[in-house]
Amino acid sequence: MIDWEIHGMDFTNCNCSYGCPCQFNALPSYGNCHAICFLRVDRGHFGATTLDALNMAFAISWPGAVHQGRGKMQPIIDKRANEAQRKALLAILTGKETEEAKTFLWIYSAMSDKIFDPVFVDIDIKVDQAARRATCKAAGVAEGRGEPILNPVTKKEHRAGIVLPNGVEYGQNEVGRGWSVSHGAVALDIKDSYAHWCEMHLSGHGRIN
């Protein structure tokens, strides 16, 4: 297995209600699961290939819960990456060179019947986990934004998070609300629903604490 590690930030928006029951081993809010995820690699490598300052994203859709499978996934890779970096990012994104079920990327890929050919575009990811703000764009393919949840009475920003000590995506996140759209093979339109911000620190052996 090729040694790899990536460390950066993850902004994800799915169609579940705020809090997302999937995070608690419950069924999704509306029976199905759609998500758009943006991943910023601040530092990373795949074997001898450096992955510093590169981005990736994906749009994914399941007709039921994630564990029920039959998903469709559209990988999106930073066009700035050279050939070796493109292959490395795609391998990580689709669960290759990873121990079974050790990362959320492995699980998502394993639960997808169809993984479309990757698209290579400019990807801009601006995330502020503490402020629960995000503006992300994969040119012509997907875009997403995130904001804090607001108290329905006072309209003040509401802070909430989820702690998953054994999580395969994060140990602790910040929760907010998001809006995302994607085009092409996996076309989605997600409005005012669950979003999270988290540190991304993964290797082929799983999440690094």
C-alpha positions in Angstrom: 0.0 0.0 0.0 1.4 3.4 -0.9 2.0 5.7 2.1 0.0 8.9 2.0 -1.3 11.6 4.3 -3.3 14.8 3.8 -4.0 17.6 6.3 -6.3 20.5 5.6 -10.0 21.5 5.8 -13.3 20.0 4.9 -16.5 21.8 4.1 -19.5 19.6 3.4 -23.2 20.4 2.7 -25.8 17.6 2.6 -29.6 17.7 2.2 -30.3 16.5 5.8 -31.8 18.8 8.5 -29.4 20.7 10.8 -27.5 18.2 12.8 -27.8 15.4 10.2 -29.1 12.1 11.7 -26.6 10.2 9.6 -23.9 11.4 12.1 -25.8 9.4 14.8 -26.4 6.2 12.8 -30.0 7.2 12.1 -31.6 7.3 8.7 -31.3 10.5 6.6 -33.9 13.3 7.2 -35.7 12.9 3.9 -35.0 9.2 3.0 -32.1 9.9 0.7 -28.6 11.4 0.9 -27.1 14.1 -1.4 -23.9 15.9 -0.6 -21.3 18.2 -2.1 -17.9 18.2 -0.4 -14.9 20.6 -0.8 -11.5 19.4 0.5 -8.5 21.8 0.9 -5.2 20.1 1.2 -2.8 22.4 3.0 -0.1 19.7 3.3 0.1 16.2 1.9 1.9 13.5 0.0 1.2 10.3 -1.8 4.3 8.3 -1.8 6.9 10.7 -3.2 4.3 13.0 -4.8 3.7 16.2 -2.9 0.1 17.4 -2.6 0.6 20.7 -0.8 -1.8 23.5 -1.6 -4.1 21.5 -3.9 -7.9 21.1 -3.7 -10.5 18.5 -4.5 -14.2 18.1 -4.3 -17.0 15.7 -5.1 -20.8 15.6 -5.6 -22.4 12.4 -4.4 -25.9 11.0 -4.3 -27.6 7.9 -2.8 -31.3 7.0 -3.2 -31.4 5.9 0.4 -29.0 6.0 3.3 -25.3 5.8 2.6 -24.9 2.3 4.0 -27.6 1.0 1.6 -25.3 1.8 -1.3 -26.3 2.4 -5.0 -24.6 5.8 -5.0 -23.3 8.0 -7.8 -20.1 10.0 -7.3 -18.5 12.8 -9.4 -14.9 13.4 -8.4 -13.5 16.9 -9.0 -9.8 17.5 -9.1 -7.7 20.7 -9.0 -6.6 21.5 -12.6 -3.3 22.9 -11.3 -2.2 19.4 -10.3 0.3 17.7 -12.6 -0.4 14.1 -13.8 1.1 12.4 -10.8 -0.8 14.7 -8.4 -4.0 14.1 -10.3 -3.7 10.4 -10.0 -2.8 10.7 -6.3 -5.8 12.9 -5.4 -8.2 10.7 -7.3 -6.8 7.6 -5.6 -7.3 9.2 -2.2 -10.8 10.6 -3.1 -12.0 7.2 -4.3 -10.6 5.1 -1.4 -7.6 3.5 -3.1 -4.5 2.7 -1.0 -6.6 2.8 2.1 -7.4 0.2 4.7 -11.0 -1.1 4.5 -13.6 1.4 6.0 -10.9 3.6 7.6 -11.8 6.9 5.9 -15.1 8.4 4.9 -13.8 8.6 1.4 -13.3 4.8 1.3 -16.8 4.3 2.6 -18.4 6.7 0.2 -16.6 5.2 -2.8 -17.5 1.6 -1.7 -21.1 2.6 -1.4 -21.2 4.0 -4.9 -22.2 1.8 -7.9 -21.0 4.5 -10.3 -17.9 6.7 -9.9 -17.7 9.0 -13.0 -14.5 10.0 -14.6 -12.9 12.9 -12.8 -13.2 16.5 -14.1 -10.3 18.8 -13.8 -11.2 22.4 -13.1 -10.1 25.4 -11.0 -11.2 24.9 -7.4 -11.4 27.8 -5.0 -12.0 27.0 -1.3 -12.4 29.7 1.3 -13.4 28.3 4.7 -13.4 29.8 8.2 -14.3 27.0 10.7 -14.4 29.3 13.7 -16.8 31.7 12.0 -18.7 28.9 10.3 -18.4 30.6 6.9 -17.5 29.1 3.5 -17.4 30.1 -0.1 -16.3 27.3 -2.5 -16.4 26.9 -6.2 -15.3 24.3 -8.7 -15.6 26.2 -12.0 -18.6 25.1 -14.0 -19.1 22.0 -11.9 -20.1 22.8 -8.3 -20.3 25.6 -5.8 -21.2 25.9 -2.1 -21.5 28.3 0.7 -22.0 28.0 4.4 -23.2 30.3 7.2 -24.0 29.9 10.9 -27.4 28.7 12.0 -29.5 31.6 13.3 -31.7 31.6 16.4 -35.3 31.8 15.0 -36.3 34.4 17.5 -33.3 36.6 18.2 -31.6 36.0 14.8 -28.3 35.7 16.7 -25.7 33.2 15.4 -26.1 29.8 17.0 -23.0 27.7 17.6 -23.2 23.9 17.7 -20.9 21.0 17.0 -20.7 17.2 16.9 -18.0 15.1 18.7 -17.2 11.7 17.2 -14.2 10.3 19.0 -14.0 7.4 16.6 -15.2 9.2 13.5 -13.7 8.4 10.1 -14.1 12.0 8.9 -13.5 14.1 12.0 -13.3 13.9 15.7 -15.1 17.2 16.2 -16.7 19.6 13.8 -18.6 22.9 13.7 -22.2 22.8 12.4 -24.0 25.4 10.3 -26.2 25.7 7.3 -25.3 25.4 3.6 -26.4 25.9 0.1 -24.8 24.0 -2.8 -25.3 23.1 -6.4 -23.6 20.8 -8.8 -23.9 20.2 -12.6 -23.2 17.4 -14.9 -23.2 13.7 -14.1 -24.3 14.2 -10.5 -26.6 17.3 -10.6 -27.8 18.5 -7.2 -29.5 21.5 -5.7 -29.2 21.6 -1.9 -30.8 24.5 0.0 -30.5 25.7 3.6 -29.6 22.4 5.1 -26.9 20.7 7.2 -23.3 21.8 6.7 -20.1 21.2 8.6 -16.6 22.4 8.9 -13.8 20.2 10.2 -10.1 19.6 10.2 -9.2 17.0 7.6 -6.2 14.8 8.6 -6.3 11.5 6.9 -3.9 8.7 5.9 -4.3 5.3 4.4 -4.7 3.9 7.9 -7.5 6.2 8.9 -8.2 9.6 10.5 -5.2 11.0 12.4 -6.1 12.5 15.8 
